[in-house]
Amino acid sequence: MIYKEDCLEHLKGMDDKSVDLVFSDPPYNVKKNYGLYKDNLTPSEYKDWMSKIVEESIRVSKRGVVFYVGGKLTALFFSLLPESHLIVVHKKAAGVFSGNYMLQYHSMFSTAKPIKKCKDLWDDVRLPGEGYFFREPRYEHPGLTSLKLTEKVLEHFTEENDLVFDPFSGVGTTAVACKLHNRRFEGTEINPKYIDVSEKRLREIK
């Protein structure tokens, strides 16, 4: 179920420990155009918003949370999730430049304990932004999450019939992964265009 609601307001209305896992790939505050949401908060506004979302996500989840963010947000999310385990996701193609550093990683912060052995360097998933090497459908979303990466999160941190919540559902990648792997799904998304894409993707699963 995808609710057309503000994610923070929806989280505040959820009961404690009402889902098994929260998985989130939030906006990175890099001025991408998500339609109804403009990704251009001040650093302090973004930190305050994310801290509230992290706090509420931890409250509603039984197992914990997994937040997947760009490399430049690593320090911020370490401060928001100080007891989490860092999983480095290797971006093989040329990444964003910061000074003379080429950033070739994304960061994933997990407070959930893996249900099976889990490396904390993931170097076997191609990511959006890798051009020719990323073979998944792109859809029209500026912050698309890889389906393969999402499936790997479910594999390591959930079991069949678990309920997974995604506060930034986007074009429904987490919902699709859950349906493919016999997990239940709930999420929020404010853009009806993205909800339509999500529902179409779910209908196409045989």
Secondary structure, 3 states (H helix, E strand, C coil): CEECCCHHHHHHCCCCCCECEEEECCCCCCCCECCCCECCCCHHHHHHHHHHHHHHHHHHECCCEEEEEEHHHHHHHHHHCCCCEEEEEECCCCCEEECCEEECEEEEEECCCCCCCCCCEECCCCCCCCHHHCCCCCCCCCCCCCHHHHHHHHHHHCCCCCEEEECCCCCCHHHHHHHHCCCEEEEECCCHHHHHHHHHHHHCCC
